[in-house]
Amino acid sequence: MGQSTPIQPLDATSHLFLVGQSKAGFWVARDLEGKSEGIFRDKKDAVRFALFEGGHPNAVMLSPNAVEPSFGLGVR
């Protein structure tokens, strides 16, 4: 059997990102604290951005619902 890696807790410099597709078809990666956001053409790039900006392998949550860009207005 393979050995699983335990989930590591987030530290103070880590951010949680919500990644999902907008109603217009773009992929949005948005920091839940409203500090960082990116709009992308594909899911792979949105997840890559969120992992890099989040600073932690567990920093990304994929949303089954539409995620609309906040355009710097924070989480809505």
Backbone as JSON Lines, residues from 0, in Angstrom:
{"i":0,"aa":"M","n":[0.82,-1.19,0.0],"ca":[0.0,0.0,0.0],"c":[0.86,1.25,0.0]}
{"i":1,"aa":"G","n":[0.34,2.3,-0.64],"ca":[1.06,3.56,-0.67],"c":[0.93,4.31,0.64]}
{"i":2,"aa":"Q","n":[1.9,5.14,0.89],"ca":[1.89,5.91,2.12],"c":[1.33,7.3,1.84]}
{"i":3,"aa":"S","n":[0.35,7.73,2.61],"ca":[-0.24,9.04,2.38],"c":[0.5,10.1,3.18]}
{"i":4,"aa":"T","n":[0.48,11.32,2.64],"ca":[1.11,12.45,3.31],"c":[0.06,13.14,4.17]}
{"i":5,"aa":"P","n":[0.36,13.38,5.45],"ca":[-0.63,14.03,6.3],"c":[-0.87,15.48,5.86]}
{"i":6,"aa":"I","n":[-2.09,15.95,6.08],"ca":[-2.42,17.34,5.76],"c":[-1.7,18.24,6.74]}
{"i":7,"aa":"Q","n":[-1.04,19.24,6.21],"ca":[-0.29,20.17,7.06],"c":[-1.15,21.38,7.39]}
{"i":8,"aa":"P","n":[-1.06,21.89,8.63],"ca":[-1.82,23.09,8.97],"c":[-1.28,24.31,8.24]}
{"i":9,"aa":"L","n":[-2.16,25.27,7.98],"ca":[-1.74,26.51,7.35],"c":[-1.0,27.36,8.36]}
{"i":10,"aa":"D","n":[0.02,28.08,7.9],"ca":[0.72,29.0,8.8],"c":[0.2,30.41,8.56]}
{"i":11,"aa":"A","n":[0.75,31.37,9.28],"ca":[0.25,32.75,9.23],"c":[0.44,33.41,7.87]}
{"i":12,"aa":"T","n":[1.39,32.93,7.06],"ca":[1.64,33.55,5.76],"c":[0.82,32.89,4.65]}
{"i":13,"aa":"S","n":[0.12,31.81,4.95],"ca":[-0.67,31.11,3.95],"c":[-2.04,31.77,3.78]}
{"i":14,"aa":"H","n":[-2.59,31.63,2.58],"ca":[-3.91,32.16,2.28],"c":[-4.74,31.05,1.64]}
{"i":15,"aa":"L","n":[-6.03,31.04,1.92],"ca":[-6.93,30.09,1.28],"c":[-7.53,30.72,0.03]}
{"i":16,"aa":"F","n":[-7.57,29.96,-1.05],"ca":[-8.11,30.44,-2.31],"c":[-9.31,29.61,-2.74]}
{"i":17,"aa":"L","n":[-10.31,30.29,-3.24],"ca":[-11.47,29.65,-3.84],"c":[-11.27,29.71,-5.35]}
{"i":18,"aa":"V","n":[-11.36,28.57,-6.02],"ca":[-11.18,28.51,-7.47],"c":[-12.45,27.94,-8.08]}
{"i":19,"aa":"G","n":[-12.97,28.65,-9.08],"ca":[-14.16,28.18,-9.76],"c":[-14.37,28.93,-11.06]}
{"i":20,"aa":"Q","n":[-15.3,28.44,-11.84],"ca":[-15.57,29.04,-13.14],"c":[-16.68,30.08,-13.01]}
{"i":21,"aa":"S","n":[-16.48,31.24,-13.64],"ca":[-17.48,32.3,-13.61],"c":[-18.59,31.99,-14.62]}
{"i":22,"aa":"K","n":[-19.67,32.75,-14.53],"ca":[-20.78,32.56,-15.47],"c":[-20.36,32.89,-16.9]}
{"i":23,"aa":"A","n":[-19.32,33.73,-17.05],"ca":[-18.82,34.09,-18.38],"c":[-17.85,33.04,-18.93]}
{"i":24,"aa":"G","n":[-17.51,32.01,-18.12],"ca":[-16.65,30.93,-18.6],"c":[-15.19,31.05,-18.23]}
{"i":25,"aa":"F","n":[-14.8,32.14,-17.57],"ca":[-13.42,32.28,-17.12],"c":[-13.25,31.59,-15.77]}
{"i":26,"aa":"W","n":[-12.01,31.24,-15.46],"ca":[-11.7,30.64,-14.17],"c":[-11.19,31.73,-13.25]}
{"i":27,"aa":"V","n":[-11.7,31.75,-12.03],"ca":[-11.36,32.77,-11.04],"c":[-10.69,32.09,-9.85]}
{"i":28,"aa":"A","n":[-9.57,32.65,-9.4],"ca":[-8.9,32.23,-8.17],"c":[-8.91,33.44,-7.25]}
{"i":29,"aa":"R","n":[-9.6,33.3,-6.12],"ca":[-9.78,34.46,-5.24],"c":[-9.42,34.09,-3.81]}
{"i":30,"aa":"D","n":[-8.53,34.89,-3.23],"ca":[-8.14,34.76,-1.83],"c":[-9.37,35.06,-0.97]}
{"i":31,"aa":"L","n":[-9.67,34.2,0.01],"ca":[-10.85,34.4,0.83],"c":[-10.76,35.63,1.72]}
{"i":32,"aa":"E","n":[-9.57,36.18,1.88],"ca":[-9.4,37.42,2.64],"c":[-9.54,38.65,1.75]}
{"i":33,"aa":"G","n":[-9.69,38.45,0.45],"ca":[-9.86,39.57,-0.47],"c":[-8.58,40.3,-0.81]}
{"i":34,"aa":"K","n":[-7.44,39.69,-0.58],"ca":[-6.16,40.36,-0.83],"c":[-5.58,40.1,-2.21]}
{"i":35,"aa":"S","n":[-5.99,39.01,-2.85],"ca":[-5.41,38.62,-4.13],"c":[-6.46,37.9,-4.97]}
{"i":36,"aa":"E","n":[-6.38,38.11,-6.29],"ca":[-7.35,37.5,-7.19],"c":[-6.75,37.41,-8.58]}
{"i":37,"aa":"G","n":[-7.13,36.38,-9.31],"ca":[-6.71,36.25,-10.69],"c":[-7.84,35.69,-11.54]}
{"i":38,"aa":"I","n":[-7.87,36.1,-12.8],"ca":[-8.87,35.61,-13.75],"c":[-8.11,34.93,-14.89]}
{"i":39,"aa":"F","n":[-8.51,33.7,-15.23],"ca":[-7.74,32.87,-16.16],"c":[-8.64,32.23,-17.2]}
{"i":40,"aa":"R","n":[-8.03,31.79,-18.29],"ca":[-8.77,31.1,-19.36],"c":[-9.0,29.63,-19.05]}
{"i":41,"aa":"D","n":[-8.12,29.04,-18.23],"ca":[-8.32,27.62,-17.92],"c":[-8.07,27.31,-16.45]}
{"i":42,"aa":"K","n":[-8.61,26.21,-16.03],"ca":[-8.57,25.78,-14.64],"c":[-7.14,25.56,-14.16]}
{"i":43,"aa":"K","n":[-6.32,24.95,-15.0],"ca":[-4.93,24.65,-14.62],"c":[-4.19,25.9,-14.19]}
{"i":44,"aa":"D","n":[-4.32,26.97,-14.95],"ca":[-3.62,28.21,-14.61],"c":[-4.18,28.85,-13.34]}
{"i":45,"aa":"A","n":[-5.49,28.75,-13.13],"ca":[-6.1,29.3,-11.92],"c":[-5.6,28.56,-10.68]}
{"i":46,"aa":"V","n":[-5.54,27.24,-10.76],"ca":[-5.06,26.44,-9.64],"c":[-3.58,26.71,-9.39]}
{"i":47,"aa":"R","n":[-2.79,26.79,-10.44],"ca":[-1.36,27.07,-10.3],"c":[-1.13,28.41,-9.59]}
{"i":48,"aa":"F","n":[-1.88,29.44,-9.99],"ca":[-1.79,30.76,-9.37],"c":[-2.15,30.67,-7.88]}
{"i":49,"aa":"A","n":[-3.25,29.98,-7.58],"ca":[-3.7,29.87,-6.2],"c":[-2.69,29.12,-5.33]}
{"i":50,"aa":"L","n":[-2.1,28.07,-5.87],"ca":[-1.08,27.33,-5.12],"c":[0.15,28.19,-4.85]}
{"i":51,"aa":"F","n":[0.58,28.95,-5.85],"ca":[1.75,29.81,-5.7],"c":[1.46,30.94,-4.71]}
{"i":52,"aa":"E","n":[0.35,31.63,-4.91],"ca":[0.0,32.76,-4.04],"c":[-0.38,32.31,-2.64]}
{"i":53,"aa":"G","n":[-1.02,31.14,-2.55],"ca":[-1.45,30.64,-1.25],"c":[-0.31,30.2,-0.37]}
{"i":54,"aa":"G","n":[0.79,29.79,-0.99],"ca":[1.98,29.41,-0.23],"c":[1.86,28.08,0.5]}
{"i":55,"aa":"H","n":[0.91,27.24,0.09],"ca":[0.71,25.99,0.79],"c":[-0.03,25.01,-0.12]}
{"i":56,"aa":"P","n":[0.32,23.72,-0.1],"ca":[-0.35,22.77,-0.99],"c":[-1.84,22.56,-0.69]}
{"i":57,"aa":"N","n":[-2.29,22.94,0.5],"ca":[-3.7,22.79,0.87],"c":[-4.45,24.11,0.79]}
{"i":58,"aa":"A","n":[-3.96,25.06,0.03],"ca":[-4.52,26.41,0.0],"c":[-5.65,26.58,-1.01]}
{"i":59,"aa":"V","n":[-5.99,25.54,-1.76],"ca":[-6.97,25.68,-2.84],"c":[-8.24,24.89,-2.54]}
{"i":60,"aa":"M","n":[-9.38,25.57,-2.69],"ca":[-10.68,24.91,-2.59],"c":[-11.38,25.1,-3.93]}
{"i":61,"aa":"L","n":[-11.77,24.01,-4.58],"ca":[-12.5,24.1,-5.84],"c":[-13.99,24.24,-5.55]}
{"i":62,"aa":"S","n":[-14.62,25.22,-6.16],"ca":[-16.03,25.47,-5.94],"c":[-16.89,24.79,-7.0]}
{"i":63,"aa":"P","n":[-17.96,24.11,-6.59],"ca":[-18.89,23.53,-7.57],"c":[-19.83,24.61,-8.13]}
{"i":64,"aa":"N","n":[-19.87,25.76,-7.48],"ca":[-20.73,26.87,-7.9],"c":[-19.92,27.92,-8.65]}
{"i":65,"aa":"A","n":[-20.61,28.79,-9.34],"ca":[-19.93,29.87,-10.07],"c":[-19.19,30.78,-9.09]}
{"i":66,"aa":"V","n":[-17.99,31.18,-9.48],"ca":[-17.19,32.13,-8.69],"c":[-16.98,33.35,-9.58]}
{"i":67,"aa":"E","n":[-17.54,34.45,-9.17],"ca":[-17.42,35.68,-9.94],"c":[-16.27,36.52,-9.42]}
{"i":68,"aa":"P","n":[-15.54,37.2,-10.29],"ca":[-14.45,38.07,-9.84],"c":[-14.99,39.21,-8.99]}
{"i":69,"aa":"S","n":[-14.22,39.61,-7.98],"ca":[-14.66,40.7,-7.12],"c":[-14.09,42.04,-7.56]}
{"i":70,"aa":"F","n":[-13.1,42.0,-8.46],"ca":[-12.46,43.22,-8.98],"c":[-11.97,44.12,-7.86]}
{"i":71,"aa":"G","n":[-11.34,43.49,-6.83],"ca":[-10.75,44.24,-5.75],"c":[-11.71,44.69,-4.67]}
{"i":72,"aa":"L","n":[-12.97,44.26,-4.72],"ca":[-13.94,44.67,-3.71],"c":[-14.03,43.69,-2.55]}
{"i":73,"aa":"G","n":[-13.19,42.66,-2.55],"ca":[-13.19,41.67,-1.48],"c":[-14.16,40.54,-1.75]}
{"i":74,"aa":"V","n":[-14.3,39.68,-0.77],"ca":[-15.15,38.5,-0.89],"c":[-16.61,38.91,-0.78]}
{"i":75,"aa":"R","n":[-17.42,38.42,-1.74],"ca":[-18.87,38.69,-1.7],"c":[-19.61,37.39,-1.73]}
